[in-house]
Amino acid sequence: MESERTSSKGLLTPGTSLVLLEAQAATGFIIDPVNNKKLSVEEAAAQGVIGHDWKKKLLSAERAVTGYTDPHTDKTISLFQKGEFYFFVDEATKLILKSTTTTRAGGKYQGKTVSLWDLLYSKYITEEERRELVQQYKSGAINIERFMEIILTTIQQ
C-alpha cells in the first residue's frame, strides 16, 4: 500500500510515513511493497508507489547518500551500497585479491597487469557474482586460482 494512503487511512501519521520513506530513500531505494522491488525515487513516483507531492522531499534524502561513482563500473551507487560490499570483504581477503595479478584478462584490460580485486570490481562482474565469488573463496569452496579462472572466463564471455 502506498505510504501516503496508509496515512490517509489513519494507519500512520503523515509525519511517520514521510520519515519511513525518507529512511528508505536514504538507503538509495524505495521498496515497492506490492512487487517487492527496489526502486529509485524517480521510479517509485512514476509507478505510483509514492505520490508526486512527496517526490521532491524524498529526492533530497536520496541525493544525500547517492552520487558515489564506483570507479570500477562507473555506475552511480549509494554510500550504503558501497559500504555493504566492503563490509563483507575482510582486510585479509582484500589484501590477497589486490596482490593476485594477471596479464591474461581481456576487455579493457587486454595486455595489462591487473589485480584480481580490480577485475572483481570491473563492469564485467555483477554485484551478485562478486558476493558469490567472495563467499565461495572465504568458505574454502574455491581457491584463489579458481577464483581468477572464473573471473577471466566471465570477462571473456
Beta strands, then each sheet from edge to edge (+ up, - down):
strand 1: 30-32
strand 2: 37-39
strand 3: 68-69
strand 4: 76-77
strand 5: 101-102
strand 6: 114-115
sheet 1: 1+ 2-
sheet 2: 3+ 4-
sheet 3: 5+ 6-
end
